[in-house]
Every structure is written in C-alpha cells, then in structure tokens.
Amino acid sequence: MRRFLILCFMIFAAVPAFAAERWEMLPPTPAPLAGGRSGQAHVNGISVHYAVYGRGSPVIFLHGGLSNADYWGLQLPAVAAHHTVIVMDSRGHGRSTRDARPYGYDLMADDVVALMDELKIAKADIVGWSDGGIVGLDLAMRHRDRIGKVFAFAANTVTAGVVEGVEKNPTFAAFIERAGHEYAKYSATPKEYDAFVDQISKMWAEQPNWTDAQLKAIDTPILIVDGDHDEAIKRPHTEYIAATIPHAGLLILPNGSHFAFLQDPKQFNFAILHFLGDE
C-alpha cells in the first residue's frame, strides 16, 4: 500500500497544479515569413515596411497596437493560397517610422490608403486585429470605395469598450513586455519605446469615439469577431458593434482571447477564408 501511495504521489507531482487554458497562453510570435516581396514605402510622411505574398484578389492584414506584421505569420500561408496578401507595420511599429503628428485612427487609415496607392492596389479586403480592426472600420467609414470586406477581430468603437486595467492581466502583460523587446529589435529608433508608447497611449485614451450614426452609415460587408475570453474587449461591446453596423455579422471564437489567431490559428484561418468566400 505504501509503495502504491508513493507511486500516486510521483504521478500527481509530475502534473502541474493546474494546466493553463488555451486562452490564457501567449504563443511565440511567428518568425518572419520567407518567400515574399518586401520593402519600405515612403508614404504619408513616414517610411512604411510592407511585404507581399501569393496571388489573387488583395487582402491587407493590419496588426494590433504595439506589435508588428510578424504576428500574422500563421495566417499568411493559408490566405496567400487564395489571395495576394499584403502585410504592413503600422506607423511607429516594427520596421515603420513615425513622425511628430499625434496618433489617430484616421491618420493610420490614411497610411493604409497611401500604401495601396504606392502598390497600385485599387481595392482590397481588410483583416484587422485590435487597432488593426479599428483601422479597418475607419477605412469602411472614410475610404469605402477602396475597401471590399472587413474582418474586424477584437476591435472597439468607443474607449469604454476596453476592459479597465487590462494591462494587469498576466497574458496581456506578457504581450506588452514582449512588444518592448520586439520594438528594440526592429525599430529605427530602438531606444524610444517609452516615447512611442506615450504617443499611442494618448490616442487610446480618447479614440475611437464613434457614434451610432457613424456606425450605421457603414455599408461595407463587415464581420465582427472576438475570442470568448478576450482580456481587453468587453463582450457586450463586441455584440453592440455587430448589432449597430447594418448587416454586420458576429463571430465569437471558442477558447480564444485577444490573441486567438496565435492560440488557434486553424480555427482563425478558417473563419477568415469562410468570410472571404474561399471555404
């Protein structure tokens, strides 16, 4: 009996006291994807890093705040099998530069259109995460003639839609710390992370702040998407966005957080391709 109890203890000791749920994990940032055509475009007063993959109708991927285009590495091969995929580092993020102008979603949306002009892309679908999803909605409002469909993951349309104190969530805090290291690795101003965060935080404190009337004026096909355990965006707010934009769809991904595209890329990729009409 004693030997049996010792064996049981050894087995249970080898198992963690509790296993982290998938939505609590922050998988590694994917390595930069090889095989594309990349460059720096001097547009809208800054230098924008971009890369192009695949062939077909264009789809632009827009990453979240503090991150960079590498985060889409698990999505690009799947979508580039059907489309020309363009990724870009947002102003001040990754390998793109910023200027002295205050951050704003209108300005960031104008960066996207300026890159489209540079690459001679008349119209594109948008896949956006967090800030990238917000920029996608901004494009649908202000540049509707340049945009086809918008897949908006983990976006908000008013500042009150963000969970207060999200930066203290362990998963989100780990992302913020990682983002600082990645900024130092890629940026043309590697020692200015604090100044960069200060600039973009001023935007987050006040934007977006769109009215119901502005959302109801959107006539672009929109899919509002989020993980069922998003640390940053309130679920009622996600549901409100989908209910307010005419004909918008709503998709809640199971067992995923603000980082669902890393946590379950197969599920996330299927959602994108189904929305774009490829699955």
Disulfide bonds with the S-S distance in Angstrom:
none
